[in-house]
Amino acid sequence: MYVKNRLTESLNIDFPLIMAPMFLVTNLAMMQQGMACGVAAAFPTLNYRTDQELRNVLDELNKLKTKITKGNYGVNLIVQRSNPYYEKHLQICVEKKVPFYITSLGNPAKVIEQAHAYGAKVFCDVTNMEHAQKCYHLGCDGFIAVGQGAGGHAGPFPLHVLVPALKNKFPDKITIAAGGIATGSSIVSAMVLGAEGVSVGTRFIACTEAKVSVEYKNAIVNANMTDIVLTEKISGTPCTIINTPYAKKIGYKQNWIERLLSTNKRTKKWFKMLVQLRGFKNLEASILPASYKTLWCAGQSVEHINDILPCTKIIDRLKTETAVALKNINAANS
């Protein structure tokens, strides 16, 4: 299935899908399969802790990009000051001329300026209109509308409110829907709302290429939407996870001392850095086989995930389901 719109044209892809960047999940093999299928794939730069590892992955992706006619890749940068890798990772990505960026949790001004200097695109994660307005004034190319039900740092508003609001206020910018999308019919519903593409994450945790534990993948397959809860324990910012016994044991809220340290001007940056470091270490332990620290990030779209498949099969299914959903809509209206 081929879709032509501003997103597919600007990223040189044939289907308006971004394989969402997932911390400790997205890897080179997943990226390569997504690109080969004609979609856009993105990974968090934090998945690679040494400069050389990041450079090597970008070299491989750039090499593949020269061999395919459709398909693209990008990176996700956490632009908060509490991310100690931000400045160096941006420098490396600019050096390697990454085609597009997704920014999260902070001010994207520096990314937009440096990316636009060589023609790259920048899409900013937004969960509300206030942050979208700031990104708009900074000159972003579009928004990832992160709504309720998204995996990771989900937004407070449903997509059927957030997407049209962004589309109406910023019609000159591309809007990409994220949150609760794992089927072709949900892709079509997002596009009916005004999105020009979708960002899909949780569905790809249950892929054969992901190097996470079988326990994590099976949890994705077996969970339903009521099993997804918000926790502040990983990064300090509410994050969606599967409600495992371990998650229940450690609780979901920061205590009053943690909240004080995370809001005080003097301690905020350093405490958030500490919380994130601790949370990331717990997440790293969680993806290993037989780990008792089962902090498994996931969105409410687990409701629609019933199998573990190769990335190519997942993408082919999404394309087929999208075509069928569009056909059904046309038939209903004829």
TAJO-V764242 format. One record per residue. N is the residue number from 1. SS is DSSP state (@ for helix, = for strand, . for the rest). PSI is psi in radians with two decimals (999 if undefined). OMEGA is omega as a letter, one per 30 degrees, with the letter a starting at -180 (999 if undefined). Layout:
n ss psi omega
N SS PSI OMEGA
N SS PSI OMEGA
This chain:
n ss psi omega
1 . 2.29 a
2 . 2.28 l
3 . 2.27 l
4 . 2.00 l
5 . -2.99 a
6 @ -0.63 a
7 @ -0.86 a
8 @ -0.61 l
9 @ -0.76 a
10 @ -0.49 a
11 @ -0.02 a
12 . 0.94 l
13 . 2.82 a
14 . -0.05 l
15 . 2.37 a
16 . 1.04 a
17 = 2.29 l
18 = 2.14 l
19 = 1.95 a
20 . 2.53 l
21 . 2.20 a
22 . 2.17 a
23 . 2.20 l
24 . 0.07 a
25 . -0.98 a
26 . 2.27 l
27 . 3.12 a
28 @ -0.75 a
29 @ -0.73 l
30 @ -0.75 l
31 @ -0.81 a
32 @ -0.72 l
33 @ -0.73 l
34 @ -0.82 l
35 @ -0.74 a
36 @ -0.43 l
37 . 0.04 l
38 . 0.30 l
39 . 3.12 l
40 = 2.41 l
41 = 2.49 a
42 = 2.63 l
43 = 2.64 l
44 = 2.32 l
45 @ -0.44 l
46 @ -0.18 l
47 @ -0.23 a
48 . 2.03 a
49 . -0.33 l
50 . 2.60 a
51 @ -0.72 a
52 @ -0.66 l
53 @ -0.81 a
54 @ -0.78 l
55 @ -0.74 a
56 @ -0.76 l
57 @ -0.76 l
58 @ -0.64 l
59 @ -0.74 l
60 @ -0.73 a
61 @ -0.69 l
62 @ -0.63 l
63 @ -0.79 l
64 @ -0.67 a
65 @ -0.53 l
66 . -0.23 a
67 . -0.17 a
68 . 2.66 a
69 . -0.59 l
70 . 2.54 a
71 . 2.53 a
72 = 3.00 l
73 = 2.79 l
74 = 3.10 l
75 = 2.72 l
76 = 2.21 l
77 = 2.21 l
78 = 1.94 a
79 . 0.22 l
80 . 2.61 l
81 . -0.35 a
82 . -0.10 l
83 . 1.85 a
84 . -0.24 a
85 . -0.13 a
86 @ -0.98 a
87 @ -0.81 a
88 @ -0.71 l
89 @ -0.70 l
90 @ -0.75 l
91 @ -0.78 a
92 @ -0.74 a
93 @ -0.68 l
94 @ -0.74 l
95 @ -0.69 a
96 . 0.02 l
97 . 0.98 l
98 . 2.33 a
99 . -0.64 l
100 = 2.74 a
101 = 2.56 l
102 = 2.11 a
103 = 2.55 a
104 = 2.54 l
105 . 0.86 l
106 . -2.88 a
107 . 2.04 a
108 . 0.20 a
109 @ -0.82 a
110 @ -0.68 l
111 @ -0.82 a
112 @ -0.80 a
113 @ -0.84 a
114 @ -0.59 l
115 @ -0.78 a
116 @ -0.40 l
117 . -0.46 l
118 . 0.24 l
119 . 0.17 l
120 . 2.79 l
121 = 2.65 l
122 = 2.12 l
123 = 2.29 a
124 = 2.24 l
125 = 2.20 l
126 = 2.50 l
127 . -0.09 a
128 . 2.92 a
129 @ -0.51 a
130 @ -0.81 l
131 @ -0.65 l
132 @ -0.70 l
133 @ -0.73 l
134 @ -0.77 l
135 @ -0.63 l
136 @ -0.81 a
137 @ -0.45 l
138 @ -0.19 l
139 . 0.47 l
140 . 2.82 l
141 . -0.30 l
142 = -3.08 a
143 = 2.48 l
144 = 1.85 a
145 = 1.75 a
146 = 1.89 a
147 . -3.02 l
148 . 2.50 l
149 . -0.08 a
150 . 2.68 l
151 . 2.64 a
152 = -2.33 a
153 . 1.44 a
154 . 2.71 l
155 . 2.96 a
156 . -0.19 a
157 . 2.51 l
158 . 2.65 a
159 @ -0.55 a
160 @ -0.12 l
161 @ -0.81 a
162 @ -0.79 a
163 @ -0.90 l
164 @ -0.58 l
165 @ -0.79 l
166 @ -0.76 a
167 @ -0.72 a
168 @ -0.69 a
169 @ -0.55 a
170 . 1.13 a
171 . -0.34 l
172 . -0.06 l
173 . 2.61 l
174 = 2.34 l
175 = 2.25 a
176 = 2.24 a
177 = 2.41 l
178 = 2.27 l
179 . 1.91 l
180 . 0.32 a
181 . 2.07 l
182 . 0.09 a
183 . 2.86 l
184 @ -0.63 l
185 @ -0.60 l
186 @ -0.51 l
187 @ -0.82 l
188 @ -0.72 a
189 @ -0.65 l
190 @ -0.66 a
191 @ -0.56 l
192 @ -0.61 l
193 @ -0.32 a
194 . -0.07 l
195 . 2.56 l
196 . 0.09 l
197 = 3.05 a
198 = 2.70 l
199 = 2.10 a
200 = 2.14 a
201 . -1.14 a
202 @ -0.68 l
203 @ -0.58 a
204 @ -0.09 l
205 . -0.64 l
206 . 0.94 l
207 = 2.72 a
208 . -0.48 a
209 . -0.39 a
210 . 2.37 a
211 . 0.28 l
212 . 2.95 a
213 . 2.70 l
214 @ -0.60 l
215 @ -0.73 l
216 @ -0.84 l
217 @ -0.76 l
218 @ -0.58 l
219 @ -0.66 l
220 @ -0.81 a
221 @ -0.66 a
222 @ -0.30 a
223 . 2.78 l
224 . 3.11 a
225 @ -0.47 l
226 @ -0.17 l
227 @ -0.05 a
228 = 2.21 a
229 = 2.86 l
230 = 2.39 l
231 = 2.55 l
232 . 0.02 a
233 . -0.33 a
234 . -0.87 a
235 . -0.07 a
236 . -0.45 l
237 . 2.38 a
238 . 2.28 a
239 = 2.42 a
240 = 2.33 l
241 = 2.90 l
242 = 2.39 a
243 . 1.28 a
244 . 2.89 l
245 @ -0.65 l
246 @ -0.71 l
247 @ -0.72 l
248 @ -0.67 a
249 @ -0.76 a
250 @ -0.21 l
251 . 3.01 a
252 . -0.23 a
253 . 2.57 l
254 . 2.59 l
255 . 3.08 a
256 @ -0.54 l
257 @ -0.75 l
258 @ -0.72 l
259 @ -0.67 l
260 @ -0.83 a
261 @ -0.54 a
262 @ -0.15 l
263 @ -0.31 l
264 . 2.34 a
265 . -0.63 a
266 . -0.56 a
267 . -0.22 a
268 @ -0.92 a
269 @ -0.86 a
270 @ -0.62 l
271 @ -0.70 l
272 @ -0.66 l
273 @ -0.74 l
274 @ -0.78 l
275 @ -0.77 a
276 @ -0.72 l
277 @ -0.78 l
278 @ -0.75 l
279 @ -0.72 l
280 @ -0.66 l
281 @ -0.67 l
282 @ -0.68 l
283 @ -0.71 l
284 @ -0.72 l
285 @ -0.60 a
286 @ -0.52 a
287 . -0.10 l
288 . 2.62 l
289 . 2.46 l
290 . 0.41 l
291 . 2.43 l
292 . -0.30 l
293 . 1.33 a
294 . 1.20 l
295 . 1.63 a
296 . 1.91 l
297 = 2.44 l
298 . 2.74 l
299 . 3.07 a
300 @ -0.18 l
301 @ -0.09 l
302 @ -0.46 l
303 @ -0.54 a
304 @ 0.17 a
305 . 2.05 a
306 . 0.07 a
307 . 2.87 l
308 . 2.11 a
309 = 2.81 l
310 . 2.69 a
311 @ -0.71 a
312 @ -0.68 l
313 @ -0.69 l
314 @ -0.82 a
315 @ -0.74 l
316 @ -0.72 l
317 @ -0.76 l
318 @ -0.70 l
319 @ -0.79 a
320 @ -0.79 l
321 @ -0.64 l
322 @ -0.78 l
323 @ -0.74 l
324 @ -0.74 a
325 @ -0.74 l
326 @ -0.71 l
327 @ -0.73 l
328 @ -0.69 l
329 @ -0.79 a
330 @ -0.69 l
331 @ -0.66 a
332 @ -0.52 a
333 @ -0.04 a
334 . 999 999
